[in-house]
Every structure is written in C-alpha cells, then in structure tokens.
C-alpha cells in the first residue's frame, strides 16, 4: 500500500514540476533557474508543514512527503544548473542561485514546521 501512495503522490508532483519549469522558461527564457528554485522552496515548505504536524499518519507522509515532494523538488537539477552556470562563467549567478535555494528552502521548511507544530 505504501508504494502505491508514493506513486500517487509522484503522479501529482512530477507534472507540477514540469509545469513550473515550462512557465519559468516561457517567462524568463531558456536557462532560467526560477522554476527549479520555486518548486524546491514550495516542496520544502510542504514537507516542513507535514513533518511539523506531529503524528502525521505514515500513509500521508508516504503520499505527500515521499511521493509528491520527492518528485516536485529536485536536487539533481539544482546541481546541474549550478554546474552549467559555472561553465558559462556566471559565477555570481551560480552562487546566488545556490545561496537562495539553501536559505529560502531551509527557511520555508523551518517556517512550515513551526506553523504546523504551533497548531
């Protein structure tokens, strides 16, 4: 049952990830990192809320945490984007993107956790 819940969550997260990337490219052009940044921050927030809600059922964690957030967010694309930017000699942009992802992602996860734990 757990595997099915992960697959169901992934069936929602993966298309949203693709949509975010397409919107970012349509608005900012090829090579934009905003789609990846957005999904990583949103996924961090969602996972923070889920895990901050003490006693969340294991089934919900599998569906939303592993399935949805696992396919919505993408560490591999973050890494590839940073390497591409470095190769293009856009060092400030690469550093800014990496720093923004870490600060905003961790901040969103912490905020989500704090809000859910307070409820």
Secondary structure per residue as TSV (DSSP state, phi and psi in degrees):
chain	resnum	aa	ss	phi	psi
A	1	X	-	360.0	-39.1
A	2	X	H	-60.5	-43.8
A	3	X	H	-60.9	-38.6
A	4	X	H	-64.7	-40.2
A	5	X	H	-64.3	-40.0
A	6	X	H	-62.7	-43.5
A	7	X	H	-63.1	-41.9
A	8	X	H	-63.4	-43.1
A	9	X	H	-63.5	-40.2
A	10	X	H	-65.4	-33.5
A	11	X	H	-65.5	-20.8
A	12	X	H	-93.1	-41.9
A	13	X	H	-69.8	-42.2
A	14	X	H	-62.9	-47.2
A	15	X	H	-64.5	-34.3
A	16	X	H	-66.3	-36.0
A	17	X	H	-61.7	-46.2
A	18	X	H	-62.9	-43.3
A	19	X	H	-61.4	-44.5
A	20	X	H	-60.5	-41.3
A	21	X	H	-65.0	-43.4
A	22	X	H	-65.6	-39.5
A	23	X	H	-63.9	-44.6
A	24	X	H	-61.9	-43.0
A	25	X	H	-66.8	-40.2
A	26	X	H	-64.7	-35.0
A	27	X	H	-89.0	-35.7
A	28	X	H	-114.1	-9.6
A	29	X	-	96.2	164.1
A	30	X	T	-59.6	139.8
A	31	X	T	93.0	-0.8
A	32	X	-	-66.8	140.9
A	33	X	-	-104.9	1.1
A	34	X	H	-66.2	-33.5
A	35	X	H	-63.2	-45.8
A	36	X	H	-66.3	-43.3
A	37	X	H	-59.0	-45.7
A	38	X	H	-62.3	-48.0
A	39	X	H	-68.6	-33.2
A	40	X	H	-68.0	-38.9
A	41	X	H	-71.3	-45.3
A	42	X	H	-62.3	-44.4
A	43	X	H	-61.7	-38.4
A	44	X	H	-64.0	-41.3
A	45	X	H	-63.1	-48.6
A	46	X	H	-59.9	-45.6
A	47	X	H	-66.8	-37.5
A	48	X	H	-61.3	-43.8
A	49	X	H	-62.3	-46.7
A	50	X	H	-60.8	-47.7
A	51	X	H	-78.8	-23.4
A	52	X	H	-74.6	-23.0
A	53	X	S	-77.9	92.6
A	54	X	T	-55.9	135.1
A	55	X	T	84.3	17.4
A	56	X	-	-61.8	132.8
A	57	X	-	-59.9	145.5
A	58	X	H	-57.1	-33.9
A	59	X	H	-64.7	-39.5
A	60	X	H	-68.9	-38.5
A	61	X	I	-63.6	-40.5
A	62	X	I	-65.1	-46.2
A	63	X	I	-66.1	-54.3
A	64	X	I	-88.7	-48.7
A	65	X	I	-68.5	-56.5
A	66	X	I	-80.4	-50.9
A	67	X	I	-71.3	-61.8
A	68	X	I	-68.6	-57.7
A	69	X	I	-66.2	-34.2
A	70	X	H	-64.2	-33.1
A	71	X	H	-95.7	-22.2
A	72	X	H	-71.2	-46.7
A	73	X	-	-86.0	161.3
A	74	X	-	-154.2	104.1
A	75	X	H	-74.5	-35.4
A	76	X	H	-64.4	-39.7
A	77	X	H	-69.3	-37.0
A	78	X	H	-56.8	-50.0
A	79	X	H	-60.5	-45.5
A	80	X	H	-64.2	-39.5
A	81	X	H	-63.0	-43.8
A	82	X	H	-64.4	-44.1
A	83	X	H	-61.3	-44.2
A	84	X	H	-60.3	-45.0
A	85	X	H	-64.0	-39.6
A	86	X	H	-63.7	-44.2
A	87	X	H	-61.9	-32.0
A	88	X	T	-81.2	2.6
A	89	X	T	64.6	25.6
A	90	X	-	-95.6	63.6
A	91	X	H	-64.9	-40.9
A	92	X	H	-64.1	-41.9
A	93	X	H	-65.5	-41.9
A	94	X	H	-62.3	-46.0
A	95	X	H	-65.5	-40.9
A	96	X	H	-64.5	-41.8
A	97	X	H	-63.6	-45.8
A	98	X	H	-63.9	-45.4
A	99	X	H	-64.2	-43.0
A	100	X	H	-62.8	-41.6
A	101	X	H	-62.2	-45.5
A	102	X	H	-66.9	-48.7
A	103	X	H	-66.8	-49.7
A	104	X	H	-69.3	-40.2
A	105	X	H	-64.8	-48.9
A	106	X	H	-65.9	-38.9
A	107	X	H	-63.2	-42.0
A	108	X	H	-65.8	-41.8
A	109	X	H	-63.5	-44.1
A	110	X	H	-65.7	-41.7
A	111	X	H	-64.5	-45.1
A	112	X	H	-59.6	-44.3
A	113	X	H	-61.0	-47.4
A	114	X	H	-63.5	-42.7
A	115	X	H	-64.5	-46.6
A	116	X	H	-66.9	-37.8
A	117	X	H	-69.8	-27.1
A	118	X	H	-79.3	-18.6
A	119	X	-	-82.9	360.0
